[in-house]
Amino acid sequence: MEPGTPLRLALARLLAVPMVCAMSCGPSEATDTGREAATPTMTESHANESTSSGPEVATFGAGCFWCVEAVLEQLDGVADVTSGYMGGHVENPSYRAVCGGDTGHAEVVQVTFDPATIPYTVLLDWFWRLHDPTTQDRQGNDVGSQYRSAIFYHSDEQRQAAEKSRAAVEAAGTFLRPVVTEITAAAPYYVADEGHQDYYRQNREQGYCRMIITPKLDKLGLEQ
């Protein structure tokens, strides 16, 4: 394997198929991955939490952005989800450069949402559900800081909500190991190439998408 080549790409080459989402999507069931229950305990009620009258933006890193996008784009109140990179020190990084682990970026999704329909705290609940936040710089078999668990906040209100949500998850004992999710101010966001956008919907018949993302969506009660 070439240095810096993500496992999902290397395996795809071995199987002679196009790039597909492999084990980087994180766990989908309660195993020894640190998850105590298949569905983490939700934080307190979210009713009438937001008085905002316009759309807002949220940014999350939870491993393979193909997997995260496939989940969040289905939620009522989410207007758009794009895959890209944040948190690095290189301008306009390429996918391969990010995968090499030298740019400092995380693979992230940027979510445009209507807080009157889906409060930010509900997005945070889905964030905890869709990946394993207890593995440092890793999701599934993809290893590197680009796959770190991260919440990039766009306002002080988001920062406070994220910190409160993380504390609630830790206090509830949702996971068997400590949560390592970083909570950081949003940095410049770089949209990934078009081939990475809406990846699951465009490639759902590919092997690893069938093996990993489809079961994840089924487990979460979402459209496959």
C-alpha positions in Angstrom: 0.0 0.0 0.0 1.3 3.5 -0.8 2.1 5.6 2.2 -1.0 7.7 3.1 -3.4 5.6 1.0 -6.7 5.2 3.0 -7.6 1.6 3.6 -11.0 2.0 1.8 -9.1 3.1 -1.4 -6.5 0.3 -1.2 -9.1 -2.3 -0.8 -11.1 -0.9 -3.6 -8.1 -1.2 -5.9 -7.6 -4.8 -4.8 -11.2 -5.6 -5.7 -11.0 -3.7 -9.0 -13.9 -1.5 -8.2 -14.3 2.3 -8.1 -13.7 4.2 -4.9 -16.3 3.0 -2.4 -16.9 3.6 1.2 -15.2 0.9 3.3 -14.8 0.3 7.0 -14.1 4.0 7.7 -17.7 4.6 8.4 -17.4 3.5 12.0 -19.4 1.0 14.0 -23.1 0.3 13.3 -23.7 -2.0 16.3 -22.7 -2.4 19.9 -19.5 -4.3 19.9 -16.1 -3.8 21.6 -15.7 -0.5 19.7 -16.5 1.4 22.9 -20.3 1.7 22.3 -22.3 0.5 25.3 -25.7 0.5 23.4 -26.6 0.6 19.8 -28.5 3.8 20.3 -26.8 6.3 22.6 -29.0 8.0 25.2 -30.3 11.3 23.8 -29.7 14.6 25.6 -32.6 16.6 27.1 -35.7 17.7 25.3 -35.1 19.8 22.2 -38.5 21.3 21.8 -38.7 25.0 21.1 -34.9 25.4 21.6 -34.3 27.8 18.7 -35.8 31.2 17.9 -33.7 31.7 14.8 -35.6 32.7 11.7 -33.0 31.7 9.1 -30.8 28.8 8.1 -27.7 28.0 10.0 -24.5 25.9 9.3 -23.0 23.1 11.3 -19.8 21.2 10.7 -18.9 17.7 11.9 -16.0 15.3 11.5 -16.9 11.7 12.1 -14.6 9.6 9.9 -15.5 8.9 6.2 -17.5 11.9 5.0 -19.4 9.6 2.6 -21.0 7.9 5.5 -21.8 11.0 7.5 -23.4 12.7 4.5 -25.6 9.7 3.8 -27.1 9.9 7.3 -27.5 13.7 7.8 -28.9 14.6 4.4 -32.0 12.6 5.2 -33.0 14.5 8.3 -36.1 16.8 8.2 -34.9 20.4 8.4 -31.6 19.7 6.7 -31.4 21.7 3.5 -28.0 20.7 2.2 -25.0 18.6 3.2 -21.6 18.9 1.5 -18.4 16.9 2.0 -15.1 18.7 2.5 -12.1 19.5 4.7 -11.6 21.7 7.8 -9.0 22.2 10.5 -5.8 22.1 8.5 -2.9 24.4 7.6 -2.8 24.1 3.8 -5.0 26.1 1.5 -7.2 24.2 -1.0 -6.0 20.7 -0.1 -6.6 17.8 -2.5 -8.3 14.6 -1.3 -5.0 12.7 -1.7 -3.1 15.3 0.3 -5.7 15.1 3.1 -5.6 11.3 3.0 -1.8 11.5 3.4 -2.3 13.1 6.8 0.1 16.0 6.3 -2.3 18.9 5.8 -3.9 18.7 9.3 -7.5 18.6 7.9 -10.3 16.4 9.0 -12.8 15.0 6.6 -16.0 16.8 7.5 -19.5 17.5 6.3 -21.0 20.9 6.4 -24.7 21.0 7.1 -27.1 23.8 6.2 -30.2 23.4 8.4 -33.4 25.2 9.6 -33.1 25.4 13.4 -36.8 25.9 13.7 -37.3 22.4 12.3 -34.2 20.6 13.5 -32.4 22.3 16.4 -28.6 22.1 16.5 -28.9 19.9 19.6 -30.7 17.3 17.5 -27.9 17.3 15.0 -25.6 16.7 17.9 -27.6 13.7 18.9 -27.3 12.2 15.4 -23.6 13.0 15.5 -23.1 10.8 18.5 -25.3 8.0 17.1 -23.6 7.7 13.7 -20.0 7.1 14.7 -17.7 6.0 17.4 -16.4 9.1 19.2 -14.0 7.1 21.5 -11.3 6.2 19.0 -8.5 8.7 18.7 -7.8 9.7 15.0 -9.7 6.6 13.8 -13.0 5.4 12.5 -13.2 1.7 11.8 -10.2 0.6 9.8 -9.3 4.1 8.5 -6.6 5.6 10.7 -5.2 9.1 10.8 -6.0 12.6 12.1 -8.1 13.2 9.0 -10.7 10.7 10.5 -10.8 12.3 13.9 -14.1 12.9 15.7 -14.7 16.7 15.7 -17.3 19.3 16.1 -16.4 22.7 14.5 -18.7 25.4 16.0 -19.8 28.5 14.2 -21.0 30.5 17.2 -20.6 30.6 20.9 -24.1 29.1 21.2 -23.0 26.1 19.2 -19.9 25.8 21.3 -21.9 25.8 24.5 -24.4 23.3 23.1 -21.6 21.0 21.9 -19.8 21.0 25.2 -23.1 20.4 27.1 -24.0 17.5 24.7 -20.6 15.9 25.1 -20.8 16.2 28.9 -24.3 14.6 28.8 -23.1 11.7 26.7 -20.2 11.1 29.0 -22.4 11.4 32.2 -24.9 8.9 30.7 -22.2 6.3 30.2 -23.3 5.9 26.6 -19.8 4.6 25.6 -17.5 2.2 27.4 -14.4 4.3 26.7 -13.9 8.1 27.1 -15.1 10.4 24.4 -12.2 12.0 22.5 -14.3 14.3 20.2 -12.6 17.7 19.8 -14.7 20.8 19.9 -13.1 23.6 17.9 -13.9 26.9 16.3 -14.8 26.6 12.7 -11.8 27.2 10.3 -11.7 27.7 6.5 -13.8 25.1 4.8 -12.8 23.5 1.5 -15.4 21.6 -0.5 -14.3 18.2 -1.8 -14.3 17.4 -5.5 -17.7 16.7 -7.1 -17.1 13.0 -7.1 -17.3 13.0 -3.3 -20.6 14.8 -3.1 -23.7 12.7 -2.5 -21.5 9.7 -2.8 -23.7 7.0 -1.4 -26.7 8.0 -3.6 -24.5 8.0 -6.6 -22.7 4.7 -5.8 -25.0 2.7 -3.5 -24.5 -0.5 -5.5 -20.8 -0.5 -4.9 -19.6 -3.2 -2.6 -18.5 -1.3 0.5 -21.5 1.0 0.3 -23.7 -2.0 0.4 -21.7 -3.6 3.2 -21.3 -0.6 5.5 -23.5 2.4 4.7 -26.7 0.5 3.8 -26.7 -1.5 7.1 -26.0 1.7 9.0 -28.9 3.5 7.4 -31.1 0.5 8.1 -30.1 0.4 11.8 -30.8 4.1 12.1 -34.2 3.7 10.5 -33.3 5.8 7.5 -33.9 5.4 3.8 -31.4 3.1 2.0 
